[in-house]
C-alpha cells in the first residue's frame, strides 16, 4: 500500500476514538466510531487473501449493525427529548439498545463470535489494533453514560464475557485466538465494575493495553501464529520467550505482577457493593485464564521432544532489529504493583 495512504489511514484510525472521547454530543460520538470503522477496513483487506476478506466482511457487518442500532437510539432520543445526549428521563429501552450496540462493538458475550475469527484472519499488527485501540471509543461512551445503564444487564454481559473468555481460550492452539478470548475476558472485568466504580474500568483498560502490546510484539518478532511455532522461540530469541512468559503470567493476574492489580481492585470494590457471588465466579474464571496462559508457557518453554527434533537443533540465524519498546513495556507490565496506592487514588 502507498505510504501516504497508510499514513492517512492510521491518522484517521487515531482520530476516530479521539473524536468520540472529546465529544459530549452523541451524534459526534457516533461519527467518531464510524470514522474508526471505515479507516480500518482497508487495512483488514490489505493482503487480498480469502481469509482476510472473510475477516473484513465479518468485522464490517457486525460493526455496521451496531452503528445502525446506536444511530437509531440517538435519533429516537432526539425526537423524544430534543437533546443530543442521554438524560435521566431517557427511555430505558433506548439505553438498553445503546448498551447492546456498544457490547457488539466491544465483542462482549453473547455478541463475541466475530472477534476470534476476525483476529485470526488478519495480520498480527492489525489484530493488536483491533484488541486495544478499537476498544477505547466504545468504552469511553459507556464511561460517560454509566449512571444511566441498567446494572442487571451490564452484570449479565460482564459475567457472560468472563465465562466465554475463560472457557473459549482453553481449546485454542492459535495464539491470535487465545489473545482474542483473553480480550473478551478482560472486557468482561471492565464492564463488571462499570456501574460501581468506572475509574477502575479505566485502570483495567490501561493495564490491559500495557500487557497486550508486549505480548503481540513478542509474537510478531517470531511470527508465532500457533503454539507449535511459538515453541521455537527459545531457540531463536530466548530472552523474548522469557519476557513473553512473564507477561502471560501477568495477564493471568498472578501476584505479585501488574496484572494482579486490576483484578484485586475490582474484586475488592465488588465485595464492598455486596456482589460476593459475582466476584467469586469472576475469580474462579480468572483461574481458567491463568491455566491456559500457563499451559502456553509450559508447551513452549518447559517441554522438550522425547526424540531428537531437527527443527529445534538447527541454529536459526535471524536478523532481528533491536526493539527498545519491548523490554520497557515488559518492565511496566510486570513490576508496577508497588505503585498500586498511587494508581488507585
CORQUI-V899881 format. One record per residue. SS is DSSP state (A for helix, B for strand, O for the rest). NEAR is the number of other ideal C-beta (glycine too) atoms within 10 Angstrom. D_LAST is the distance of its C-alpha to the last C-alpha in Angstrom with 2 decimals. Layout:
SS_NEAR_D_LAST + SS_NEAR_D_LAST
//
This chain:
O_9_45.06 + O_8_45.52 + A_7_42.77 + A_8_42.56 + A_10_42.20 + A_13_39.41 + A_10_37.54 + A_13_37.97 + A_19_36.83 + A_14_33.65 + A_10_32.88 + A_15_33.44 + A_20_31.19 + A_13_28.43 + A_14_29.22 + A_23_29.20 + A_21_25.49 + A_16_24.87 + A_18_27.22 + A_24_25.62 + A_16_22.02 + O_11_23.24 + O_19_25.52 + O_9_25.42 + O_12_29.00 + A_23_29.65 + A_14_32.76 + A_14_31.05 + A_25_28.40 + A_21_31.41 + A_15_33.05 + A_22_30.10 + A_26_30.35 + A_18_34.11 + A_20_33.98 + A_26_31.82 + A_21_34.18 + A_16_37.39 + A_18_36.28 + A_24_35.51 + A_15_38.79 + A_15_40.98 + A_21_38.81 + A_24_39.28 + O_15_43.06 + O_16_43.39 + O_13_45.29 + O_7_47.73 + O_12_47.93 + A_8_48.52 + A_12_45.23 + A_19_43.20 + A_14_45.19 + A_15_44.48 + A_23_40.74 + A_21_40.71 + A_16_42.74 + A_17_40.49 + A_23_37.36 + A_18_39.03 + A_11_40.50 + A_19_37.32 + A_23_35.16 + A_13_37.99 + A_14_38.34 + A_22_34.66 + A_17_34.91 + A_10_38.08 + A_17_36.50 + A_25_33.58 + A_16_36.05 + A_14_38.14 + A_23_35.30 + A_20_34.46 + A_13_38.15 + A_15_38.68 + A_21_35.67 + A_14_37.09 + A_8_40.49 + A_13_39.27 + A_15_36.85 + O_7_37.81 + O_12_34.22 + O_15_32.51 + O_17_29.26 + O_22_28.71 + O_10_28.70 + O_6_28.40 + O_8_32.17 + O_19_32.29 + O_14_34.47 + A_11_32.61 + A_10_34.95 + A_19_33.79 + A_18_30.12 + A_15_31.13 + A_16_33.17 + A_25_30.34 + A_23_28.10 + A_18_31.01 + A_25_31.59 + A_25_28.00 + A_25_28.21 + A_21_31.39 + A_25_29.80 + A_25_26.93 + O_28_29.46 + O_28_28.15 + O_23_30.78 + O_12_33.48 + O_21_33.54 + O_23_32.74 + A_13_36.30 + A_19_36.37 + A_26_33.35 + A_23_34.84 + A_16_38.21 + A_27_37.00 + A_26_34.80 + A_19_37.84 + A_23_40.20 + O_26_38.50 + O_16_37.96 + A_18_34.94 + A_11_33.28 + A_20_33.75 + A_26_32.33 + A_23_29.19 + A_19_28.90 + A_23_29.57 + A_27_26.91 + O_18_24.08 + O_16_24.67 + A_22_26.67 + A_23_23.90 + A_16_21.59 + A_24_23.79 + A_25_24.36 + A_24_20.72 + A_20_19.89 + A_24_22.62 + A_20_21.35 + A_16_17.88 + A_18_19.79 + O_18_22.08 + A_18_20.10 + A_9_20.81 + A_16_24.51 + O_20_24.86 + O_13_26.67 + A_14_24.31 + A_9_27.41 + A_15_28.39 + A_22_24.88 + A_17_24.74 + A_15_28.27 + A_24_27.50 + A_25_24.46 + A_19_26.40 + A_19_29.45 + A_30_27.58 + A_29_26.11 + A_19_29.66 + A_22_31.45 + A_28_29.14 + A_24_29.77 + A_15_33.48 + A_22_34.38 + A_25_33.26 + A_13_35.37 + A_9_38.66 + O_20_37.89 + O_13_39.43 + B_14_38.32 + A_24_35.15 + A_24_34.24 + A_21_34.61 + A_27_32.45 + A_24_29.65 + A_26_30.33 + A_26_30.05 + A_26_26.87 + A_26_25.52 + A_25_26.74 + A_26_24.96 + A_28_21.59 + A_30_22.07 + A_25_22.80 + A_26_19.48 + A_26_17.70 + A_29_20.02 + A_28_19.84 + A_27_16.26 + A_22_16.81 + O_19_18.30 + O_17_15.61 + O_18_12.19 + A_17_13.02 + A_13_9.64 + A_21_10.21 + A_24_13.59 + A_14_12.55 + A_20_10.68 + A_25_13.90 + A_21_16.09 + A_12_14.87 + A_24_15.39 + A_24_18.59 + A_18_19.97 + A_20_19.15 + A_27_21.18 + A_23_23.92 + A_20_24.96 + A_27_26.04 + A_26_27.71 + A_21_29.75 + A_21_30.62 + A_25_31.98 + A_23_34.03 + A_16_35.28 + A_19_36.38 + O_19_38.74 + O_11_39.50 + O_23_38.54 + O_18_39.01 + B_14_40.00 + A_16_39.27 + A_12_42.75 + A_14_42.24 + A_24_38.85 + O_21_40.73 + O_19_42.59 + A_23_39.47 + A_18_40.07 + A_14_43.44 + A_17_42.26 + O_18_38.83 + A_11_37.83 + A_12_34.71 + A_23_33.37 + A_22_34.16 + A_15_32.17 + A_22_29.10 + A_27_29.54 + A_21_29.86 + A_19_26.57 + A_28_24.80 + A_25_26.55 + A_19_25.35 + A_28_21.75 + A_25_22.35 + O_24_23.71 + O_23_20.54 + O_17_22.28 + O_13_20.28 + O_11_19.48 + O_21_19.18 + O_25_16.29 + A_30_17.56 + A_19_16.88 + A_23_13.06 + A_25_13.08 + A_22_16.00 + A_15_14.57 + A_20_11.45 + A_23_13.95 + A_22_16.57 + A_13_14.48 + A_17_13.55 + A_23_17.22 + A_13_18.52 + A_11_16.74 + O_14_18.63 + O_9_21.89 + O_20_22.22 + A_11_23.52 + A_10_26.35 + A_18_24.31 + A_21_21.77 + A_13_24.83 + A_15_26.65 + A_24_23.79 + A_15_23.41 + A_12_27.21 + A_21_27.30 + A_22_24.69 + A_11_27.34 + A_19_29.87 + A_26_27.81 + A_18_27.46 + A_14_31.22 + A_21_32.36 + A_24_30.10 + A_16_31.66 + A_15_35.06 + A_21_34.69 + A_18_33.89 + A_11_36.82 + A_14_39.26 + A_22_38.57 + A_16_38.16 + O_10_39.48 + O_9_42.80 + O_9_46.09 + O_10_49.11 + O_6_51.91 + O_5_54.41 + O_7_54.40 + O_12_52.61 + A_6_53.70 + A_11_50.66 + A_13_48.52 + A_9_51.08 + O_10_51.47 + O_6_49.82 + O_12_47.71 + O_7_47.81 + O_8_45.04 + O_4_44.34 + O_11_40.55 + O_5_38.76 + O_6_36.11 + O_15_32.70 + A_7_30.04 + A_10_27.30 + A_20_27.75 + A_14_27.06 + A_11_24.03 + A_21_22.47 + A_25_23.63 + A_14_21.81 + A_16_18.51 + A_25_19.14 + A_20_19.93 + A_14_18.31 + O_18_14.60 + A_16_13.69 + A_10_13.30 + A_12_10.31 + A_16_8.52 + A_7_6.38 + A_8_5.35 + A_15_5.47 + A_13_3.78 + O_6_0.00
//
